[in-house]
Amino acid sequence: MAQDAAPDTAAQVPERAPQPADSDPQLPPELARLPRGRHGLPREFVEQNQRTRLIGGIVDAVAEQGYTATTIESIVRAAGVSRGVFYQHFSNKEEGFAAAYETAMSEVRSRFEQGFEAGGQWPDKVGGGLSAMLSFLAANSHIARVATVEALFATPQLARRHYEQVEMLAPFLRQGRQDGGAAPVTEKVILGGIFSMVSRRVLSGEERSLGELAPELTRFVLEAYSVEGEGLPAGPAPEPRESQTVATAG
Amino acid sequence: MGAEQTVNGSNGSAATAASVNGSNGSSATAASDRVAVAALDPVMPDPRASGKLPGGRHGIAPEVVAAVQRQRVLAGTIAAVGEKGYSATVVQDVLDHAGVSRLTFYKFFDNLQIGFLTAYEIAIDRLAQRLTAAALGAGDSGADRIPAALAELLRFVEREPRTARAVIVEVNAAGLEGLKRREQTLRRAAVALEGTLQDAEPAKPSPSLTAATIVGGIDSLLHSRLVEGDTEVTPLLPVLTRFALLPYSGVEMAAAEPRRL
């Protein structure tokens, strides 16, 4: 029994000193605990905050114990909320995990997008996107675990969701197509290869070194789109050639 | 799963089973299928393919009986796990598929995980043999061999979807050891791919990151199809071939010594 998780909602808990932000440095500031007692915060804010904390708790619990071994008990303990709060937001572990997974993945994708948009030509953008995504995963091991390993292996439903999420990155790669008509499977298999490499590093506890993969994975993607062209310069940082060359070569 | 082949292989323990069992074991459909796929050893035969051993005094050597039983347990494990998923499978499901007693199961394996991982290794070895045979039969260059091996892989998924689901999807659910075996399989495949691409023998002991990424992409695509329940994968052949031949396509992939895993 977790004593700190007993009463139902934050508002009814007797006053206690507000706690500092959660010890996990990975968690954003909004995951700090709400002040206890009558705090006059709007209900919507409280609920949103609870949900955010729950999601942080799910990410931590699943990353540490694996999806199968994770219990509601360990989630609410990690989140610092009551069991009742969990069930206000999610009807079961899978639903909670799906929400946490989507939050983690959308964070991963937004890092890719930011890195991508910061680049100039398409080859540069791909390199920027992959570097940004991989550094983010390297620095956030719990998110890396949840986003690239646990969903894939938890249940078939979650695995399906994983592929949907990963494929949301396809449009960024598709910009590099020479022929417009290439099968959409191309992006799936390229993204699958990238995420497979990432998940295997995470599984072997080497997520801190994920950043190293960026140059070669970038080269891999660029080459995948230039098969019929004259090829791209080898080497870790491909020259930002005019993207038209890449896009129309062949 | 009607799509699973029920033919006996032409060698190995399945053949032992067939000879023990005489002519009455295989189902009627198997006889016609046999002609078409005679060259193909199923990666994992149907657990019932060997038929039941005769009861009572049959004069069959105990080692032969044990080998047949073990084969049935292994095939039953793959069938049960491929059908229900690893987490939902219990030993009783294996017994139902294999038609053996609980005692027989535990005579060979201490638990489901050990049984499943043993069957996994056997299935992967057979699959590797089939891919190698297809590759070697297709020509001398990587450009000939890779598509042949890939076609064989896709044929396996289509013809033995239950086994494919067990070895591509469910191994991930079989604990840490399952994940370790999968990692070994992917490495092995990447080493083979790289060796074939470079027409090099023997292949380097650890694969390049490129080869590993290609194998990871193919595994991931098949995994995603199987969790969707979609086993019509033959149309993927051109895309996968193009993808797998990337390093072969004149791009200066080998200019710098690639990173090894």
Contacts between the chains, C-beta under 8 A, distances in Angstrom:
chain1	res1	chain2	res2	distance
A	68	B	87	7.2
A	152	B	172	7.1
A	152	B	223	7.9
A	153	B	172	4.3
A	153	B	173	6.2
A	153	B	179	7.8
A	156	B	85	7.3
A	156	B	169	7.5
A	156	B	227	4.5
A	159	B	169	7.8
A	159	B	223	7.3
A	159	B	224	7.5
A	159	B	227	4.5
A	160	B	224	7.7
A	160	B	227	5.5
A	160	B	228	6.5
A	163	B	224	4.4
A	163	B	227	7.7
A	183	B	238	7.7
A	183	B	239	5.0
A	185	B	221	7.0
A	185	B	236	6.2
A	185	B	239	4.6
A	186	B	239	5.9
A	186	B	242	7.8
A	186	B	243	7.2
A	188	B	220	7.8
A	188	B	221	5.8
A	188	B	224	7.1
A	189	B	217	4.2
A	189	B	218	6.7
A	189	B	220	7.2
A	189	B	221	4.9
A	189	B	239	6.7
A	189	B	240	6.9
A	189	B	243	5.2
A	190	B	217	6.2
A	190	B	243	7.5
A	191	B	217	7.9
A	191	B	220	7.9
A	192	B	216	6.6
A	192	B	217	4.4
A	192	B	218	7.8
A	192	B	219	7.5
A	192	B	220	2.8
A	192	B	221	5.4
A	192	B	223	7.9
A	192	B	224	7.1
A	193	B	213	4.1
A	193	B	214	6.2
A	193	B	215	8.0
A	193	B	216	4.6
A	193	B	217	3.0
A	193	B	218	7.9
A	193	B	220	6.8
A	194	B	213	6.9
A	194	B	216	7.9
A	194	B	217	7.9
A	195	B	216	7.8
A	195	B	220	6.7
A	196	B	186	7.7
A	196	B	213	7.1
A	196	B	215	7.9
A	196	B	216	2.7
A	196	B	217	6.6
A	196	B	219	6.4
A	196	B	220	5.1
A	197	B	209	7.2
A	197	B	212	6.5
A	197	B	213	5.5
A	197	B	216	5.6
A	200	B	183	6.3
A	200	B	186	7.4
A	200	B	212	7.9
A	200	B	216	7.2
A	203	B	179	6.0
A	203	B	183	7.2
A	204	B	183	7.5
A	212	B	259	7.9
A	213	B	209	7.2
A	216	B	209	5.0
A	216	B	210	7.1
A	216	B	258	7.3
A	216	B	259	5.9
A	217	B	209	7.8
A	217	B	213	6.9
A	220	B	209	7.9
A	220	B	210	6.1
A	220	B	213	5.5
A	220	B	246	7.7
A	223	B	246	5.8
A	223	B	247	7.9
A	223	B	251	4.8
A	223	B	253	6.9
A	224	B	243	7.0
A	224	B	246	6.0
A	226	B	251	6.9
A	227	B	242	6.5
A	227	B	246	6.5
A	227	B	249	4.9
A	227	B	251	7.3
A	231	B	250	6.2
A	231	B	251	4.4
A	231	B	252	5.8
A	232	B	251	7.0
A	233	B	252	7.7
A	234	B	251	8.0
A	234	B	252	4.3
A	234	B	253	7.1
A	234	B	255	3.9
A	234	B	256	5.7
A	235	B	255	7.6
A	235	B	256	6.4
